Amino acid sequence: MASNMRRAAAFTALWRALVSHREGPSIGTRLGAVPRMVWQSLKGRYDGGARIMLMLGGAFYLVSPIDLIPDFLIIPGLIDDVLIITWVAGAFLSETERFLKWEDSRIPRVVIDGDMA
């Protein structure tokens, strides 16, 4: 159930990124957040480590010569690759957006009470 919800969130994030013009962080901001996201996951501060590993697994599946459905079976071989690419892209968008929100919530906000004269 939870994996279906995460999958739906990933596809939703991908769809929003494809059809919207300026919604959410830019791709440059997302790419810049990846090293911080990995570092915070390795330190145990951010809970996205499993999702990062799944995205890496999907990327390695795409570039590896081992394929569950061989590409010489043109249509089925390409469909599984398209599904993996779509999932990895959606998961990337969803996870980086979640990380950036998490990171932003950790920034302390300082409010100084006083009169402006």
Protein Blocks (a to p, Z undefined) as FASTA:
>chain_A
ZZmmmmmmmmmmmmmmmmpmkgcjdfklmmmmmmmmmmmmmnomacklmmmmmmmmmmmm
mmpmbdfbafklmmlmmmmmmmmmmmmmmmmmmmmmmmmmmmmmmpccdddedddZZ
